[in-house]
Amino acid sequence: MKKKCGSRERLRTAKVLQKVNNILIYNKMGLLLGIMVGFLVFKVKNIK
């Protein structure tokens, strides 16, 4: 029984970690996109 509980807890923590990782990846992608868009807008403004 103890082993089963442990594996369940591990599965739960693994799922939580996966969710956190996904959120972090999305945030990084969003940041990169934001920087790229900002850079493009900045360049266009400078050209004009």
Residue frames as qw, qx, qy, qz and C-alpha x, y, z in Angstrom:
[[0.000, 0.885, 0.465, 0.000, 0.00, 0.00, 0.00],
 [0.320, -0.779, 0.086, 0.533, 2.77, 2.41, 0.90],
 [0.401, -0.130, 0.587, 0.692, 4.48, 1.84, -2.45],
 [0.206, 0.626, 0.668, 0.346, 1.21, 2.50, -4.32],
 [0.141, -0.931, -0.255, 0.223, 0.70, 5.79, -2.46],
 [0.405, -0.575, 0.320, 0.635, 4.29, 6.79, -3.24],
 [0.356, 0.158, 0.669, 0.633, 3.89, 6.08, -6.95],
 [0.075, 0.809, 0.564, 0.147, 0.62, 8.02, -6.99],
 [0.259, -0.873, -0.042, 0.411, 2.27, 11.00, -5.31],
 [0.421, -0.318, 0.504, 0.684, 5.14, 10.80, -7.79],
 [0.283, 0.475, 0.690, 0.468, 2.69, 10.73, -10.71],
 [0.064, -0.915, -0.392, 0.073, 0.87, 13.75, -9.27],
 [0.330, -0.755, 0.180, 0.537, 4.09, 15.73, -8.78],
 [0.432, -0.026, 0.631, 0.644, 5.28, 14.74, -12.27],
 [0.195, 0.700, 0.617, 0.302, 2.02, 16.02, -13.77],
 [0.182, -0.935, -0.170, 0.253, 2.31, 19.29, -11.84],
 [0.430, -0.516, 0.394, 0.627, 5.94, 19.69, -12.96],
 [0.390, 0.288, 0.677, 0.554, 4.92, 19.04, -16.56],
 [0.059, 0.877, 0.467, 0.096, 2.22, 21.72, -16.31],
 [0.311, -0.850, 0.073, 0.419, 4.71, 24.19, -14.81],
 [0.474, -0.221, 0.558, 0.644, 7.22, 23.38, -17.56],
 [0.305, 0.568, 0.645, 0.411, 4.57, 23.91, -20.25],
 [0.082, -0.954, -0.272, 0.100, 3.61, 27.29, -18.74],
 [0.414, -0.675, 0.285, 0.540, 7.28, 28.33, -18.58],
 [0.455, 0.084, 0.643, 0.610, 7.84, 27.30, -22.22],
 [0.176, 0.775, 0.548, 0.261, 4.75, 29.25, -23.32],
 [0.235, -0.926, -0.078, 0.287, 5.91, 32.30, -21.34],
 [0.469, -0.423, 0.454, 0.628, 9.39, 32.11, -22.94],
 [0.369, 0.374, 0.667, 0.528, 7.83, 31.81, -26.41],
 [0.008, 0.906, 0.420, 0.051, 5.54, 34.75, -25.66],
 [0.361, -0.794, 0.128, 0.472, 8.49, 36.80, -24.44],
 [0.460, -0.138, 0.582, 0.656, 10.51, 35.99, -27.57],
 [0.247, 0.620, 0.632, 0.393, 7.56, 36.85, -29.82],
 [0.145, -0.942, -0.258, 0.158, 7.01, 40.10, -27.92],
 [0.416, -0.617, 0.309, 0.592, 10.68, 41.06, -28.24],
 [0.419, 0.140, 0.661, 0.607, 10.68, 40.20, -31.96],
 [0.121, 0.795, 0.548, 0.231, 7.51, 42.22, -32.61],
 [0.268, -0.905, -0.073, 0.322, 8.85, 45.13, -30.57],
 [0.472, -0.381, 0.458, 0.650, 12.15, 45.00, -32.47],
 [0.341, 0.410, 0.662, 0.528, 10.34, 44.95, -35.84],
 [0.026, -0.915, -0.400, -0.042, 8.12, 47.89, -34.84],
 [0.399, -0.765, 0.135, 0.487, 11.21, 49.76, -33.60],
 [0.464, -0.095, 0.572, 0.670, 13.02, 49.12, -36.92],
 [0.222, 0.647, 0.617, 0.388, 10.00, 50.21, -38.99],
 [0.171, -0.944, -0.230, 0.163, 9.67, 53.40, -36.93],
 [0.450, -0.584, 0.314, 0.599, 13.38, 54.13, -37.41],
 [0.420, 0.209, 0.633, 0.616, 13.12, 53.61, -41.20],
 [0.065, 0.831, 0.482, 0.270, 10.17, 56.02, -41.36]]
